[in-house]
Amino acid sequence: MSATTDASALRGDLVAGVSVAALLVPEALAYSGIAGLPPSAGVVALLAGLLIYAALGRSRFAIVSGTSSAAALLAADLAASHAATDRAAFAATLVIAAGLCFGLAALLRLGGLSNLIARPVLRGYGFGLACVITIKQCAHLVQVSTPQSSAPDIVIALLQAHAQWWWPSLASGVTALVLLFVFARVPKLPGALIVAALGIALSPWLSLHGVALVGPSTLMPTFAAPALPAADEWLGTLQLGAALVLVLYAESYSAISAAAIRHGDPVERNRDLFALAVANVASGALRGLPVGAGFTATGANDDAGAQTRRAGLFAALASAVLVVTCAPLIARIPLPVLAAIVIHAVSGAWAPSAFRPYFLWRRDRLLLIAAAIAVLAFGILNGLLIAVALSIVLWLHQVSTPRLSVLGRLRDGHDFVRIDQYPDTHAIPGWLILRPEEPLFFGNAAAMLDVARTRVMDARNIKTVVLSLEASSDLDGTSVEVLGNFATWLSHRGIELRIARARQHIADLLERARLPDLPAEALHYWSVDDAVCGDATNFG
């Protein structure tokens, strides 16, 4: 890299770092409020995430700090555990547990961990989470105390207490929210910082009218031992930490991969897992929030012109300067202004553009809606677990539902396609050619071959059945056993079974199985046409 190019990259990283810091500091304070922890928790997470990921991470653009979803999930975790007397200490335990889970995933090279949550689940979960966060922040807008329960209960409590709403607080919060949306239309303008500064400037007048302020609190990190769970609570603590990992990594990988695709950069999932592990352990040890790569902050860093991971270091430095120099002023931020910053930060999850493709494709709409409703109805933690369970159930239903196609020869060529979809196909007399449309595994093998038996019995004068295994990448023991039973059932009826398009290791597996009615010569057919023509190929 030439000196000119390096100087240009350095300048881009500096501008991006300062710009991102102006966005991150107000949000860090706001996310601390979501988690119900002191402002220092957000500051610690911000500095730990930025510094450690810049040193250990892979992405040039990822901005790792506290996120709204992780803060909300941490609050739900704390509410779900009644054993902790020191909320901040037990929060530190959960964050460290999340870091340890990240570390274990990195050690086991589970970089595909994010694939455990389907994207429609993430979209629906994000929408529901944004609604829950917004509803809870509405209580700060009107300065009414509400129960820490489900979103519907909070809405009911707010409506029942409408006579107690503090209108000056609501007016200041709504004004701040309008300004944030207006400023968001101006690229690279630090809207959150400007709105926070305006709130500080007007805080004496707002305070006279009864608007609550953040108040004095320490913003400096403090090291303190986490609250170790009791012997019978370790498993539950690790489960809560694992839930944090699922949400953090799914969100982080989405942000990192989007930037990588945009610039043609490689993605090293396991290295990022390790970086997130160290960052969360460090943040937890200093009583900070859980950290991950936020989509908004990462996108803002990219848009601001970042070139290397030095942008994260500059963002950490600028954030530290802002915190140190502005600590007395931060205490004067009006609470409704901070609530408006939170609402604006999660407003991107409401964008209908995230949902439109699924309705256009007519795919996963139920999953999307169910994930959102689960979060709203059952809470953040239970909603996530229900949404993930639902996605797994729907996947199992899809792959276990037997879908078996009957193939025929296309015109007079060598191609065999579905008879019910192509009018120019014809069945070959005496032959029945079947193709499972899902991979065979223990959950569908028996049902799939039951359908195959029905097809055989419905057909007439069948002498040979060809089974195309092109959809199966492997076979488990149940599938091998069921295939053997199917071959025996056919043999008793004087029908031969031939296997086509089986991968080499599948053919080897079936040969080792020594199924009595499925000899080795019936396994080695490159194509359906080869099986029909009797042209077996010795793969070995």
C-alpha positions in Angstrom: 0.0 0.0 0.0 1.4 3.4 -1.0 1.9 6.2 1.5 -0.8 8.2 -0.2 -3.3 5.3 -0.1 -2.4 4.6 3.6 -2.9 8.3 4.5 -6.3 8.3 2.8 -7.3 5.1 4.6 -6.1 6.6 7.9 -8.1 9.7 7.3 -11.2 7.6 6.4 -10.8 5.5 9.6 -10.5 8.7 11.7 -13.6 10.3 10.3 -15.6 7.1 10.5 -14.4 6.5 14.1 -15.4 10.0 15.3 -18.7 9.8 13.5 -19.6 6.4 14.9 -18.6 7.5 18.4 -21.2 10.4 18.2 -23.8 7.7 17.5 -22.6 5.1 20.0 -22.2 7.1 23.2 -25.9 8.2 23.5 -27.0 4.7 22.5 -24.7 3.1 25.1 -26.4 5.1 27.8 -29.8 4.3 26.5 -29.1 0.5 26.2 -28.0 0.6 29.9 -31.5 1.8 30.7 -33.1 -1.0 28.7 -31.1 -3.5 30.7 -32.0 -1.7 34.0 -28.3 -1.2 34.7 -26.2 1.9 35.5 -24.9 4.0 32.5 -21.4 2.7 33.2 -22.5 -0.7 31.9 -23.1 0.7 28.4 -19.9 2.6 28.4 -17.9 -0.5 29.5 -19.4 -2.6 26.8 -18.8 0.1 24.2 -15.1 0.4 25.0 -14.4 -3.3 25.6 -16.2 -4.3 22.4 -14.5 -1.7 20.2 -11.0 -2.3 21.5 -11.0 -6.1 21.6 -12.7 -6.7 18.3 -10.3 -4.2 16.6 -7.5 -6.3 18.0 -8.9 -9.8 17.4 -11.7 -9.6 14.9 -11.7 -10.1 11.1 -14.2 -7.6 9.7 -12.9 -4.2 8.6 -16.3 -2.6 9.3 -17.8 -4.4 12.3 -18.6 -2.1 15.3 -18.9 -4.3 18.4 -20.7 -2.8 21.4 -23.9 -3.2 23.4 -27.0 -3.7 21.3 -30.6 -3.1 22.0 -31.7 -6.7 21.5 -28.9 -8.0 23.8 -29.8 -5.4 26.4 -33.4 -6.3 26.3 -32.7 -10.0 26.5 -30.3 -9.4 29.4 -33.2 -7.6 31.2 -35.5 -10.5 30.6 -32.8 -12.9 31.9 -32.4 -10.9 35.0 -36.2 -10.8 35.5 -36.4 -14.6 35.0 -33.9 -15.2 37.8 -35.0 -14.4 41.3 -31.8 -15.7 43.0 -29.6 -12.7 42.5 -29.6 -10.0 45.2 -27.1 -7.8 43.3 -28.5 -7.2 39.9 -25.3 -5.8 38.4 -23.2 -8.7 39.7 -25.6 -11.3 38.4 -25.7 -9.4 35.0 -21.9 -9.7 34.9 -22.3 -13.4 35.5 -24.6 -13.8 32.5 -22.4 -11.7 30.3 -19.3 -13.8 31.2 -21.4 -17.0 30.7 -22.2 -15.7 27.2 -18.5 -15.1 26.6 -17.7 -18.6 27.7 -20.3 -20.0 25.4 -18.8 -18.0 22.5 -15.4 -19.4 23.5 -16.7 -23.0 23.5 -18.3 -22.4 20.1 -15.0 -21.0 18.7 -13.1 -24.0 20.2 -15.4 -26.5 18.6 -15.4 -24.4 15.3 -19.2 -23.9 15.3 -19.1 -20.9 13.0 -22.4 -22.0 11.5 -24.1 -21.3 14.9 -26.1 -18.4 13.5 -27.9 -20.8 11.1 -29.7 -22.3 14.1 -32.1 -19.3 13.9 -33.9 -19.0 10.6 -33.9 -15.5 9.1 -37.7 -15.1 9.2 -37.5 -15.9 12.9 -34.9 -13.1 13.3 -37.0 -10.7 11.3 -40.1 -11.5 13.4 -38.2 -11.6 16.6 -36.6 -8.2 15.8 -40.0 -6.7 15.0 -41.5 -8.0 18.3 -38.4 -7.0 20.3 -38.6 -3.4 18.8 -42.2 -3.2 19.8 -41.5 -4.4 23.4 -38.6 -2.0 23.8 -40.7 0.9 22.4 -43.6 0.1 24.7 -41.3 0.0 27.7 -39.8 3.3 26.7 -43.2 4.9 26.5 -43.4 4.6 30.2 -40.3 7.0 30.4 -42.0 9.3 27.9 -45.0 9.8 30.1 -43.1 9.3 33.4 -45.4 6.6 34.7 -44.2 3.5 36.6 -45.3 0.2 35.1 -44.9 -3.5 36.0 -41.9 -5.3 34.5 -44.1 -7.8 32.7 -45.2 -8.6 29.2 -45.9 -5.9 26.6 -49.7 -6.2 26.8 -49.6 -5.8 30.6 -47.5 -2.6 30.2 -49.9 -1.2 27.6 -52.9 -1.8 29.8 -51.0 -0.3 32.8 -50.2 2.8 30.7 -53.7 3.3 29.5 -55.2 2.8 33.0 -52.8 5.5 34.3 -53.5 8.0 31.5 -54.6 10.6 34.1 -51.0 10.5 35.6 -49.2 11.1 32.3 -46.8 14.0 32.5 -47.5 15.9 29.3 -44.3 18.1 29.4 -42.2 14.9 29.5 -44.3 13.4 26.6 -43.9 16.6 24.5 -40.1 16.7 25.0 -39.8 13.1 24.1 -41.9 13.3 21.0 -40.1 16.4 19.8 -36.8 14.6 20.3 -38.0 11.6 18.3 -39.2 13.8 15.4 -35.8 15.5 15.3 -34.1 12.2 15.3 -36.0 11.0 12.2 -35.4 14.4 10.5 -31.7 14.3 11.2 -31.5 10.7 10.0 -32.2 11.9 6.5 -29.0 13.8 6.5 -26.0 11.5 5.8 -23.2 11.4 8.4 -25.1 13.8 10.8 -24.8 12.6 14.4 -28.5 13.1 15.1 -28.4 11.3 18.5 -25.6 13.5 19.8 -27.3 16.7 18.6 -30.6 15.7 20.2 -28.8 14.8 23.4 -27.0 18.1 23.4 -30.2 20.0 22.8 -31.8 18.1 25.7 -28.9 19.0 28.0 -29.1 22.7 27.0 -32.8 22.8 27.8 -32.6 20.6 30.9 -32.8 23.5 33.4 -36.1 24.7 31.8 -37.4 21.1 31.4 -36.5 20.3 35.0 -38.5 23.2 36.2 -41.5 21.7 34.4 -41.1 18.4 36.1 -39.2 16.5 33.4 -37.0 13.8 34.9 -33.2 13.8 34.2 -30.7 10.9 34.0 -29.1 12.2 37.2 -25.5 11.8 38.5 -23.9 8.3 38.2 -20.4 7.0 37.6 -19.5 6.3 34.0 -16.1 4.8 34.7 -15.7 1.0 34.6 -15.2 -0.8 38.0 -13.9 -4.3 38.4 -16.0 -6.4 40.8 -16.4 -10.1 41.1 -19.5 -11.5 39.5 -22.2 -13.2 41.5 -21.5 -16.9 41.3 -24.7 -18.9 41.0 -25.6 -21.6 43.5 -24.6 -25.2 42.7 -28.1 -26.0 41.4 -28.3 -22.9 39.2 -25.2 -23.2 37.0 -27.1 -25.0 34.2 -29.8 -22.4 34.2 -27.2 -19.6 34.1 -25.4 -21.2 31.1 -28.7 -21.7 29.3 -29.4 -17.9 29.7 -25.9 -17.2 28.4 -26.5 -19.5 25.5 -29.7 -17.6 24.6 -27.7 -14.4 24.6 -25.1 -16.1 22.3 -27.8 -17.1 19.8 -29.2 -13.6 19.5 -25.8 -11.8 19.6 -24.1 -14.0 17.0 -27.1 -14.1 14.7 -27.3 -10.3 14.7 -23.5 -10.0 14.5 -23.1 -12.4 11.6 -25.8 -10.6 9.7 -24.1 -7.3 10.1 -20.6 -8.7 9.4 -21.6 -10.7 6.4 -23.6 -7.8 4.9 -20.6 -5.6 4.9 -18.3 -8.4 3.7 -20.6 -9.1 0.7 -20.8 -5.4 -0.2 -16.9 -5.2 -0.4 -16.0 -8.7 -1.4 -14.2 -9.4 1.9 -13.8 -12.9 3.4 -15.7 -13.9 6.5 -14.0 -15.9 9.2 -16.8 -17.0 11.5 -14.7 -18.9 14.1 -12.2 -16.0 14.5 -15.2 -13.7 15.1 -16.6 -16.1 17.6 -13.3 -16.0 19.5 -13.2 -12.1 19.4 -16.8 -12.0 20.7 -15.9 -14.4 23.4 -13.0 -12.3 24.7 -15.0 -9.1 24.4 -17.9 -10.5 26.4 -15.8 -11.9 29.1 -13.9 -8.6 29.5 -17.2 -6.6 29.5 -18.7 -8.9 32.1 -15.7 -8.7 34.3 -16.0 -4.9 34.3 -19.8 -5.2 34.8 -20.7 -4.1 31.2 -23.5 -5.2 28.8 -23.2 -8.1 26.4 -21.6 -7.0 23.2 -22.1 -7.9 19.5 -21.8 -6.3 16.1 -24.9 -4.1 15.7 -26.3 -3.7 12.2 -26.9 0.0 12.5 -23.5 0.9 13.9 -21.7 -1.4 11.5 -23.6 0.1 8.5 -22.9 3.7 9.8 -19.1 2.9 10.1 -19.1 1.6 6.5 -21.1 4.6 5.2 -18.7 7.0 7.0 -15.8 5.7 5.0 -14.0 3.2 7.3 -11.2 1.3 5.6 -9.6 -0.9 8.3 -10.3 -2.0 11.8 -8.5 1.1 13.0 -11.9 2.9 12.7 -13.0 0.9 15.8 -9.9 2.0 17.7 -10.6 5.7 16.8 -14.2 5.2 17.8 -13.1 3.8 21.2 -10.8 6.8 21.7 -13.4 9.3 20.7 -16.0 7.6 22.9 -13.6 7.7 25.9 -13.0 11.4 25.3 -16.7 12.1 25.1 -17.4 10.2 28.2 -14.6 11.8 30.3 -15.3 15.4 29.1 -19.1 15.2 29.1 -19.7 13.1 32.2 -21.2 16.0 34.2 -23.4 16.9 31.3 -24.7 13.4 30.7 -26.4 13.6 34.1 -28.5 16.4 32.7 -29.9 14.5 29.7 -33.7 14.4 30.1 -35.0 10.8 30.4 -37.7 11.2 27.7 -34.9 12.3 25.3 -33.0 9.2 26.2 -36.1 7.1 25.6 -36.6 8.8 22.2 -33.0 7.8 21.3 -33.8 4.2 22.2 -37.0 4.2 20.2 -35.2 5.6 17.1 -32.4 3.1 17.4 -34.8 0.2 17.1 -37.1 1.8 14.6 -35.3 0.1 11.7 -36.8 -3.3 12.8 -40.2 -1.9 11.9 -39.4 -1.4 8.3 -41.9 -3.2 6.2 -39.3 -3.8 3.5 -37.8 -6.6 5.8 -41.1 -8.5 5.7 -42.2 -7.8 2.1 -40.1 -10.5 0.4 -41.6 -13.3 2.5 -45.2 -12.2 1.6 -44.1 -11.8 -2.1 -42.5 -15.3 -2.1 -45.3 -16.8 -0.1 -42.8 -18.4 2.2 -42.3 -18.5 6.0 -45.1 -15.9 6.6 -46.5 -17.9 9.5 -43.0 -18.2 11.0 -42.4 -14.5 10.7 -45.7 -13.5 12.3 -45.5 -16.2 15.0 -42.1 -15.0 16.1 -43.3 -11.5 16.5 -46.4 -12.5 18.4 -44.5 -14.9 20.6 -42.2 -12.1 21.8 -45.1 -9.7 22.4 -47.3 -12.3 24.2 -44.7 -14.3 26.1 -41.8 -12.0 26.7 -38.4 -11.6 25.1 -36.7 -14.7 26.4 -39.7 -17.1 26.2 -40.6 -15.6 22.8 -37.2 -16.3 21.4 -37.3 -19.9 22.6 -40.8 -20.4 21.2 -39.8 -18.9 17.9 -36.7 -21.0 17.5 -38.7 -24.1 18.5 -41.4 -23.3 16.0 -38.8 -22.9 13.2 -37.3 -26.3 14.0 -40.8 -27.9 14.1 -41.7 -26.4 10.8 -38.4 -27.6 9.3 -38.9 -31.1 10.6 -42.5 -31.1 9.2 -41.1 -30.1 5.8 -38.4 -32.6 5.6 -40.4 -35.4 7.2 -43.4 -35.0 4.9 -43.0 -37.6 2.2 -42.7 -36.0 -1.2 -42.0 -38.6 -3.9 -42.0 -37.8 -7.6 -42.6 -40.3 -10.4 -40.2 -39.7 -13.3 -40.6 -40.3 -17.0 -38.4 -40.0 -20.1 -38.5 -36.5 -21.7 -39.3 -37.0 -25.4 -36.8 -39.5 -26.7 -33.7 -38.1 -24.9 -31.7 -39.2 -21.9 -33.4 -36.9 -19.4 -35.9 -38.1 -16.9 -38.2 -35.5 -15.3 -41.5 -35.4 -13.3 -44.4 -36.8 -15.3 -46.9 -34.5 -13.7 -45.0 -31.3 -14.6 -43.9 -32.0 -18.2 -46.4 -33.0 -20.9 -43.7 -34.4 -23.2 -42.7 -37.2 -20.8 -43.8 -40.8 -21.0 -43.5 -43.7 -18.6 -41.4 -46.7 -19.7 -43.5 -49.9 -19.7 -42.5 -52.3 -16.9 -40.5 -49.6 -15.1 -41.4 -47.3 -12.1 -38.9 -44.5 -11.6 -39.2 -42.7 -8.2 -37.3 -39.7 -6.7 -37.6 -38.6 -3.1 -37.7 -34.8 -3.1 -36.2 -34.5 0.4 -33.0 -36.1 1.8 -33.8 -39.5 3.3 -33.2 -39.6 7.1 -34.7 -41.3 10.1 -37.6 -38.8 10.3 -39.0 -39.5 6.8 -37.4 -42.7 5.4 -40.2 -45.0 6.5 -43.0 -42.7 5.4 -41.2 -42.0 2.1 -40.9 -45.7 1.2 -44.5 -46.4 2.4 -45.5 -43.9 -0.4 -43.2 -45.8 -2.8 -45.0 -49.1 -1.9 -48.3 -47.4 -2.7 -46.9 -46.2 -6.1 -45.8 -49.8 -6.8 -49.2 -51.3 -5.9 -51.0 -48.7 -8.0 -48.9 -49.4 -11.0 -49.3 -52.4 -13.3 -46.9 -55.0 -14.6 -43.9 -53.4 -12.9 -40.7 -55.5 -13.2 -38.1 -52.9 -12.1 -38.1 -49.9 -9.7 -35.4 -47.2 -10.0 -34.9 -45.1 -6.9 -33.0 -41.8 -7.6 -31.1 -40.6 -4.4 -29.9 -37.4 -5.9 -31.5 -35.4 -3.0 -29.7 -37.3 -0.3 -26.2 -36.3 0.7 -25.9 -39.1 3.2 -27.9 -41.9 4.7 -28.3 -42.7 8.4 -28.8 -46.2 9.8 -32.6 -46.0 9.8 -32.6 -45.1 6.1 -30.3 -48.0 5.3 -32.5 -50.4 7.2 -35.7 -49.1 5.6 -34.1 -49.3 2.1 -33.2 -53.0 2.8 -36.8 -53.7 3.9 -38.1 -52.0 0.7 -35.8 -54.1 -1.5 -37.0 -57.3 0.2 -40.6 -56.3 -0.2 -40.0 -55.7 -3.9 -38.1 -59.0 -4.2 -41.0 -61.0 -2.8 -43.1 -59.6 -5.6 -40.6 -60.4 -8.3 -39.5 -56.8 -8.7 -35.9 -55.6 -9.0 -34.7 -52.4 -7.3 -31.9 -50.3 -8.8 -30.4 -47.2 -7.1 -29.5 -44.3 -9.3 -27.5 -41.1 -8.7 -26.2 -42.2 -5.3 -23.1 -40.5 -4.1 -19.9 -42.6 -3.9 -19.9 -42.8 -0.1 -23.6 -43.8 -0.1 -23.0 -46.5 -2.6 -20.1 -47.7 -0.5 -22.2 -47.7 2.6 -25.0 -49.7 1.0 -22.4 -52.2 -0.3 -20.9 -52.6 3.1 -24.4 -53.1 4.5 -24.7 -56.3 2.4 -28.5 -56.0 2.1 -29.6 -59.4 0.8 -32.0 -58.0 -1.9 -29.9 -55.0 -2.9 -26.7 -56.4 -4.5 -23.7 -54.3 -5.3 -24.4 -54.3 -9.0 -27.7 -52.5 -8.3 -26.0 -49.5 -6.7 -23.7 -48.1 -9.3 -25.7 -46.1 -11.8 -24.5 -42.6 -12.6 -27.9 -41.5 -13.9 -31.5 -42.7 -14.2 -30.9 -43.3 -17.9 -28.0 -45.6 -17.0 -30.2 -47.6 -14.6 -32.9 -48.0 -17.3 -30.4 -49.0 -19.9 -28.6 -51.3 -17.5 -25.3 -49.4 -17.8 -23.9 -49.8 -14.3 -20.6 -48.0 -13.6 -18.1 -49.3 -11.2 -17.3 -46.2 -9.1 -14.4 -47.8 -7.4 
